[in-house]
Amino acid sequence: MFKRISSVLLLSAAISGCSLWGGSDEVEPSPLVDFDAEKQVIVEWSRSIGGDLGDKFHQLTATISGDQIYAVSADGNVGAFALDDGEPRWEVDLDEAISAGAGAGDNKVVVVTEQGEAICLDALTGGELWRKQLATEVTAEPQLNNELVVVQLINGSIVALDSDTGVTRWRYDSLSPRLTLRGTSAPIVALDVTLAGLDNGKFVALDNASGATLWEQTVSYPEGRSELERMTDIDGRPMLYEKVMYIPSFQGDLVAINPFNAQTLWKKKLSSYRSLASGFGNVYVSEANDHVQALDAKNAASVWSQSQLENRMLSAPAAFGNVVAVGDREGYIHFLSQIDGRFIARYDADAAITSDMKTRGNRLFVLTDSGRLLALTLK
């Protein structure tokens, strides 16, 4: 209970930029910057997913697989939409609270409930295929390959289920610190290996056949005197880019690792609890202080830093075309140049954006906290 309460309190203080108790010291978001827009934002389509994302800081991220995008609402709506025109393909009301975004692949969609139950649906029809009760809550979307459904539990365990039956194939357990951010990172599931960042600052590679540990690296070490100062946590999803794994951490380092031999290529002191994006040879990161930074993927040199979005509680970055986009809690999407970080365009989505945005080709897919799914392009 202490862990959960403390996590929520810390999240309120460290992430929202507000006092624990509210009052006169509440920090206001940076004002919107005036600039001459170089691009126009076009709404290709917009759809309601049938409910909102709730108020429990669940990361109900939409998921793209094949020619469909899947989204869930906090109260149990699961829907599939066509990528090209947003046409609803199917919708299911599970009538159960959902705690994470949907995972999709191998013609299946998997969601998890607040009671820790994984539910697998047919990706073409929405029909239920199986259910599996897990040991505890899941806050990151399940990940699939053609054999496994891998879920990362909030207690530090990683469980692999048979994608056809839901039977447990293997389980990996780790010790979590008493105090962490609310949530976990989503693992990366390849054909033979699962790669996952943990709340204790470690990063592991697991054999998909057995769950055995292939290698383990501590990518972020705790520093400071108090528990709050020493908290280091991998909540942003690691990213594989040009055969290198990039791993963000809160109050720790951004680390580049060769996933084939576990060699650390570089480290940079940088705090982030969000997932990463890449493009133009850069790694893009939304820092905990709401600066957006571009780092050279090869050596961690700073390419540019955009500091004019402080205290706007930014989403993870999403890169497409020649821009990188971030959403904020006031509902604005900011489009920055991948070359120098200048503002290119801005769009008001009318509701907070906390989940990761997705890209496919020249389109940006945005799920707002109000439950509106948008497909945007720039012209």
Number of C-alpha atoms within 10 A of each C-alpha: 7 8 15 15 12 17 19 16 17 19 18 16 16 15 18 21 20 18 16 16 11 11 9 8 11 14 15 12 18 13 11 12 8 7 11 8 12 12 14 13 17 13 14 16 15 17 16 17 23 20 17 20 28 18 8 10 17 21 21 29 25 26 22 22 16 12 11 20 23 27 26 30 28 27 19 22 20 26 25 27 21 16 20 13 12 19 14 17 16 16 19 17 14 15 10 16 16 29 31 28 29 28 27 28 19 17 14 24 29 29 28 30 23 17 16 20 20 24 19 26 21 16 23 13 14 19 15 16 16 16 17 16 14 17 14 16 21 30 26 29 27 27 23 27 17 14 15 26 29 29 27 28 23 21 19 19 18 21 21 26 20 16 23 15 13 19 15 16 17 17 16 15 11 13 11 17 17 15 21 25 23 22 27 27 26 27 26 20 21 14 13 10 19 21 22 23 30 29 28 23 24 19 21 20 23 20 16 21 14 13 18 14 14 15 15 15 15 12 26 25 16 16 14 9 8 8 14 17 11 15 23 29 33 35 26 26 23 27 21 18 16 10 11 17 19 25 26 34 33 24 24 24 22 23 21 27 21 15 17 12 9 17 11 15 15 16 18 16 12 19 21 26 26 26 25 23 23 24 20 15 14 23 23 27 31 27 24 23 20 23 19 25 21 27 19 17 22 14 13 18 12 14 17 18 16 17 14 16 20 20 21 25 25 31 25 28 26 24 27 20 16 14 22 25 25 25 30 25 20 16 20 20 22 21 26 22 16 25 15 14 19 15 23 21 20 21 16 14 20 14 18 22 26 26 24 26 23 21 17 13 8 12 21 21 24 25 30 27 25 20 24 20 23 20 22 19 17 18 8
